[in-house]
Amino acid sequence: MSENSKAGRFKVVIDKAACCGYGICAEICPDIYKLDAGGMVYVEEPIVPQGLEEKAREGAEACPQSALAIEPI
């Protein structure tokens, strides 16, 4: 895989211990952020699909506990 194939790609990083289950992330970007039976956030795939970067970032930034981050890969 070449360096350019990963250019502009991002991944979701979750601090599970910080998540308090507010669910704001899932309201903003349900395509990425999911809530388990206990109301805690998870993602089915940590790599953010192209075209959803801005929504993923909005969802992460809206977390009152700062439990989410979007990092370049």
C-alpha positions as a Markdown table, in Angstrom:
| # | Residue | x | y | z |
|---|---|---|---|---|
| 1 | Met | 0.0 | 0.0 | 0.0 |
| 2 | Ser | 1.5 | 3.3 | -1.0 |
| 3 | Glu | 1.7 | 6.4 | 1.3 |
| 4 | Asn | -0.8 | 8.2 | -0.9 |
| 5 | Ser | -3.5 | 5.6 | -0.5 |
| 6 | Lys | -3.8 | 6.6 | 3.2 |
| 7 | Ala | -3.6 | 10.4 | 2.6 |
| 8 | Gly | -6.5 | 12.2 | 4.1 |
| 9 | Arg | -7.8 | 9.2 | 6.0 |
| 10 | Phe | -8.8 | 9.3 | 9.6 |
| 11 | Lys | -9.7 | 6.9 | 12.4 |
| 12 | Val | -11.9 | 7.2 | 15.5 |
| 13 | Val | -10.2 | 6.8 | 18.8 |
| 14 | Ile | -12.5 | 6.1 | 21.8 |
| 15 | Asp | -11.6 | 6.6 | 25.5 |
| 16 | Lys | -14.2 | 4.1 | 26.8 |
| 17 | Ala | -13.5 | 5.0 | 30.4 |
| 18 | Ala | -14.4 | 8.7 | 29.7 |
| 19 | Cys | -17.7 | 7.8 | 27.9 |
| 20 | Cys | -20.8 | 8.6 | 30.1 |
| 21 | Gly | -23.4 | 7.6 | 27.5 |
| 22 | Tyr | -24.7 | 11.1 | 26.5 |
| 23 | Gly | -25.2 | 9.8 | 22.9 |
| 24 | Ile | -24.7 | 13.2 | 21.3 |
| 25 | Cys | -22.1 | 11.7 | 19.0 |
| 26 | Ala | -24.6 | 9.1 | 17.7 |
| 27 | Glu | -27.2 | 11.8 | 17.2 |
| 28 | Ile | -24.9 | 13.8 | 15.1 |
| 29 | Cys | -23.2 | 11.0 | 13.1 |
| 30 | Pro | -25.2 | 7.7 | 13.4 |
| 31 | Asp | -23.3 | 6.3 | 10.4 |
| 32 | Ile | -20.2 | 6.1 | 12.6 |
| 33 | Tyr | -21.1 | 6.3 | 16.2 |
| 34 | Lys | -23.2 | 3.6 | 17.7 |
| 35 | Leu | -24.5 | 3.0 | 21.2 |
| 36 | Asp | -24.4 | -0.4 | 22.9 |
| 37 | Ala | -27.2 | -1.8 | 25.2 |
| 38 | Gly | -25.7 | 0.2 | 28.1 |
| 39 | Gly | -25.7 | 3.5 | 26.1 |
| 40 | Met | -21.9 | 3.5 | 25.6 |
| 41 | Val | -20.3 | 4.5 | 22.3 |
| 42 | Tyr | -18.7 | 2.1 | 20.0 |
| 43 | Val | -17.8 | 2.0 | 16.3 |
| 44 | Glu | -18.2 | -0.9 | 13.9 |
| 45 | Glu | -15.2 | 0.2 | 11.9 |
| 46 | Pro | -12.6 | 2.7 | 13.3 |
| 47 | Ile | -11.6 | 4.0 | 9.9 |
| 48 | Val | -13.8 | 7.0 | 8.9 |
| 49 | Pro | -15.3 | 6.5 | 5.5 |
| 50 | Gln | -14.5 | 9.1 | 2.9 |
| 51 | Gly | -17.1 | 11.8 | 2.9 |
| 52 | Leu | -18.0 | 11.4 | 6.6 |
| 53 | Glu | -14.9 | 13.1 | 8.0 |
| 54 | Glu | -16.6 | 16.3 | 8.9 |
| 55 | Lys | -19.6 | 14.6 | 10.6 |
| 56 | Ala | -17.3 | 12.3 | 12.4 |
| 57 | Arg | -15.3 | 15.3 | 13.7 |
| 58 | Glu | -18.5 | 17.1 | 14.7 |
| 59 | Gly | -19.7 | 14.1 | 16.7 |
| 60 | Ala | -16.3 | 13.8 | 18.4 |
| 61 | Glu | -16.1 | 17.5 | 19.3 |
| 62 | Ala | -19.7 | 17.4 | 20.7 |
| 63 | Cys | -18.8 | 14.9 | 23.3 |
| 64 | Pro | -19.1 | 16.5 | 26.8 |
| 65 | Gln | -16.5 | 14.1 | 28.2 |
| 66 | Ser | -14.0 | 14.4 | 25.3 |
| 67 | Ala | -14.2 | 10.6 | 25.0 |
| 68 | Leu | -13.7 | 10.7 | 21.2 |
| 69 | Ala | -11.0 | 11.8 | 18.9 |
| 70 | Ile | -10.5 | 11.8 | 15.1 |
| 71 | Glu | -6.8 | 11.1 | 14.3 |
| 72 | Pro | -5.1 | 11.0 | 10.9 |
| 73 | Ile | -3.7 | 7.6 | 9.8 |
